[in-house]
Amino acid sequence: MAQTAKLGENTKIWDLAQVREDAELGENCIVGRGAYIGTGVRVGDNCKIQNHALVYEPAELAAGVFIGPAVVLTNDTYPRAVNPDGSLKSASDWDAVGVTIAEGASIGARAVCVAPVRIGAWATVAAGAVVTKDVPDFGLVVGVPARRVGWVGKAGAPLRQEGEYWVCPLSGATYVEADGTLTESA
């Protein structure tokens, strides 16, 4: 772990993980074996970053985010090892763009989020999906490229439509959809 990285209380880093300089991880986080957290990445409280996940800067993860095994959060829209003149690219030869993940969202194993994208609060990205566009709050996306196939609630289960409401089969919580946006009902 880099000396200038900041770890919140009770955060645990497993063996062979790399946390780069100026990264900031909140309280009660877990970073799995072989994971990589890039320079200056921001991670909220209570996040889980599973084994071999790659979180490249300038990613920002809100509280309660789950990153599955071998997930990749990219940071270069047009990656190249060399400049047009053939010289090796350096950090000053490109502008990093990041993936932003809102509160409570989950990214399934081996999914790839191609920056710049935003994953909405409590959304779920299915295992193996390739996300190239923003995902709405509570959205459930699958496939290559990822597309929304439904909604999920805060408990993570796909919601069932019952009349004008979307209902969580685990918690009974209800949600309302309007203009492609899902919100919790009062």
C-alpha positions in Angstrom: 0.0 0.0 0.0 1.3 3.5 -0.9 2.3 5.6 2.1 0.0 8.4 1.1 -3.1 6.3 0.7 -5.8 6.8 3.4 -7.7 3.9 4.9 -10.8 4.3 7.0 -11.2 2.5 10.3 -11.7 -1.2 10.1 -10.8 -1.3 6.4 -9.0 -4.5 5.4 -6.7 -5.1 2.5 -6.0 -8.7 1.5 -2.6 -10.0 0.3 -1.2 -9.1 -3.1 -3.7 -6.2 -3.4 -2.2 -2.8 -4.5 -3.6 0.4 -3.2 -1.9 3.3 -5.0 -0.8 6.7 -3.7 -3.5 9.2 -2.7 -6.3 6.6 -2.9 -8.9 7.1 -0.1 -11.0 4.2 1.2 -13.7 4.8 3.7 -14.5 2.8 6.9 -15.3 -0.9 6.9 -14.1 -1.6 3.4 -12.7 -4.9 2.1 -10.2 -5.1 -0.8 -9.7 -8.6 -2.0 -6.7 -10.6 -3.0 -4.9 -9.2 -6.0 -7.2 -6.2 -6.4 -5.8 -2.9 -7.8 -7.0 0.5 -6.6 -5.5 3.3 -8.7 -3.9 6.6 -7.8 -6.4 9.0 -6.2 -9.4 6.6 -6.4 -12.2 7.5 -3.9 -14.1 4.7 -2.2 -16.9 5.3 0.3 -17.7 3.5 3.5 -18.8 -0.2 3.6 -17.6 -1.1 0.1 -16.4 -4.6 -1.0 -13.9 -4.8 -3.8 -13.5 -8.5 -4.6 -10.4 -10.5 -5.7 -8.5 -9.3 -8.8 -10.8 -6.3 -9.5 -9.1 -3.4 -11.3 -10.3 0.0 -10.2 -8.4 2.6 -12.3 -8.2 6.3 -11.5 -10.1 8.5 -11.3 -12.9 6.2 -10.3 -15.3 7.2 -7.5 -17.3 4.7 -5.5 -20.0 5.9 -3.1 -20.9 4.1 0.1 -22.0 0.5 0.0 -20.8 -0.4 -3.5 -20.0 -4.0 -4.4 -17.4 -4.7 -7.0 -17.3 -8.4 -8.0 -14.3 -10.6 -8.8 -12.2 -9.5 -11.8 -14.3 -6.4 -12.5 -12.5 -3.8 -14.6 -13.3 0.0 -14.3 -11.5 1.5 -17.2 -10.1 5.1 -17.5 -9.0 5.7 -21.1 -11.5 6.3 -23.9 -8.9 5.8 -26.7 -6.1 3.7 -25.3 -2.8 3.5 -27.0 0.7 2.5 -25.8 2.3 5.1 -28.2 1.7 8.6 -29.5 1.1 9.1 -33.2 4.9 9.7 -33.7 5.7 6.3 -32.2 7.0 7.6 -28.9 5.9 5.8 -25.7 3.0 7.5 -24.0 3.4 8.8 -20.5 0.9 9.9 -17.9 1.0 13.5 -19.3 0.0 12.3 -22.8 -3.6 11.6 -22.0 -6.5 12.6 -19.7 -7.9 9.9 -17.5 -11.7 9.6 -17.4 -13.4 7.7 -14.7 -16.3 5.5 -13.7 -18.6 6.8 -11.1 -20.7 4.4 -9.1 -23.5 5.6 -6.8 -24.6 4.4 -3.4 -25.4 0.7 -3.0 -24.8 -0.3 -6.6 -23.4 -3.8 -7.5 -21.1 -4.7 -10.4 -21.1 -8.5 -11.1 -18.0 -10.7 -11.7 -15.9 -10.0 -14.8 -18.1 -7.0 -15.8 -16.3 -4.1 -17.6 -17.4 -0.5 -17.2 -15.9 1.5 -20.0 -15.3 5.1 -18.8 -16.7 7.6 -18.7 -19.9 6.1 -17.3 -22.1 6.5 -14.2 -23.7 3.5 -12.5 -26.8 4.7 -10.6 -27.7 4.2 -7.0 -28.7 0.6 -6.1 -28.3 -0.5 -9.8 -27.0 -4.0 -10.7 -24.6 -4.7 -13.5 -24.8 -8.5 -14.3 -21.7 -10.7 -14.4 -19.9 -10.4 -17.7 -21.7 -7.3 -18.9 -19.9 -4.5 -20.8 -21.2 -1.1 -19.7 -20.7 1.6 -22.3 -23.6 4.0 -21.3 -24.9 5.3 -18.0 -27.1 3.0 -15.9 -30.1 4.6 -14.1 -30.7 4.3 -10.4 -32.2 0.8 -9.6 -31.4 -0.3 -13.2 -30.6 -4.0 -14.0 -28.3 -4.2 -17.0 -27.0 -7.3 -18.8 -25.1 -8.2 -21.9 -22.5 -6.9 -24.4 -23.1 -4.0 -24.7 -25.1 -3.8 -21.5 -28.8 -2.9 -21.8 -31.5 -2.4 -19.2 -33.7 -5.5 -18.8 -35.5 -4.5 -15.6 -35.3 -2.9 -12.2 -33.8 -4.0 -8.8 -34.6 -2.8 -5.3 -32.3 -2.0 -2.5 -32.3 -5.7 -1.5 -30.8 -6.5 -4.9 -33.6 -8.8 -6.2 -35.3 -8.0 -9.5 -38.6 -6.2 -8.9 -42.0 -7.5 -10.0 -44.5 -5.1 -11.6 -47.8 -5.1 -9.7 -50.2 -2.6 -11.2 -48.7 0.8 -11.1 -46.0 -0.3 -8.6 -42.7 -2.3 -8.8 -42.4 -4.5 -5.7 -39.4 -6.1 -4.1 -40.1 -9.9 -3.5 -37.6 -9.9 -0.6 -38.5 -6.7 1.4 -41.9 -5.8 0.1 -40.7 -2.3 -0.7 -42.5 -0.5 -3.5 -41.2 1.7 -6.3 -42.8 3.9 -9.0 -41.6 4.3 -12.6 -42.1 7.5 -14.5 -40.4 8.5 -17.7 -37.7 5.7 -17.5 -36.8 6.6 -13.9 -37.6 4.5 -10.8 -38.1 6.0 -7.4 -39.1 4.6 -4.0 -42.7 5.2 -3.2 -43.7 6.9 0.0 
